[in-house]
Amino acid sequence: MNINIQELSNKKLLKDLKAKKIILGFYAMMIIILVTCAIIITINKGAKVFIFMPFVFIFFLFRSGRDYMKTKTEIKRRNL
């Protein structure tokens, strides 16, 4: 669902920022967990396909970070 952040009210914009911050933290936490598991599995059993899983979530992390920064920029523009 594409939402134009310029059309959101101040209250909804702040609520949207909070949700995006939680999602960004979730993706960062998932990457840390997956990298840790990949390192442990590689040490114990050798290289497996699982070591490439963190790369899938890096795309989502960058995309989520970009959306978070757009919302934060709009909040600064509105002086909230």
C-alpha positions in Angstrom: 0.0 0.0 0.0 1.6 3.2 -1.1 0.9 6.1 1.2 1.9 9.6 0.3 3.4 11.0 3.4 2.8 14.6 2.5 -1.0 13.9 2.8 -0.8 12.3 6.3 -1.9 14.3 9.3 0.7 15.1 11.9 -0.6 12.5 14.4 -0.7 9.8 11.7 2.8 10.7 10.5 4.2 10.4 14.0 2.4 7.0 14.4 3.8 5.9 11.0 7.3 6.9 12.1 7.0 4.7 15.3 5.8 1.7 13.3 8.7 2.1 10.7 11.2 2.4 13.5 10.0 -0.9 15.0 10.1 -2.6 11.6 13.6 -1.3 11.0 14.8 -2.6 14.4 13.2 -6.0 13.7 15.1 -6.4 10.4 18.3 -5.3 12.0 17.8 -7.9 14.8 17.0 -10.6 12.3 20.2 -9.9 10.3 22.3 -10.1 13.5 20.6 -13.4 14.5 21.0 -14.9 11.1 24.7 -13.8 10.8 25.4 -15.3 14.2 23.7 -18.6 13.3 25.5 -18.7 9.9 28.9 -18.2 11.6 28.1 -21.0 14.2 26.8 -23.4 11.5 29.9 -22.7 9.3 32.3 -23.3 12.1 30.5 -26.6 13.2 29.4 -28.1 9.9 31.1 -26.2 7.1 29.6 -23.9 4.5 25.9 -24.5 3.8 23.2 -22.7 1.9 22.1 -21.0 5.2 25.1 -18.6 5.2 23.4 -16.7 2.4 20.1 -16.0 4.3 21.3 -12.7 5.8 21.7 -11.2 2.4 18.0 -11.6 1.7 17.2 -9.5 4.8 19.7 -6.8 3.9 17.5 -5.8 1.0 14.6 -5.4 3.4 16.7 -3.5 5.9 17.8 -0.9 3.3 14.3 -0.5 2.0 12.9 -0.1 5.5 15.7 2.4 6.3 14.9 4.4 3.3 11.2 4.6 4.2 12.1 5.6 7.7 14.4 8.4 6.6 11.7 9.7 4.2 9.2 9.9 7.1 11.7 11.4 9.4 12.6 14.1 6.8 8.9 14.9 6.4 8.6 15.3 10.2 11.6 17.7 10.2 10.0 19.6 7.3 6.8 20.1 9.3 8.8 21.1 12.5 7.2 18.4 14.6 
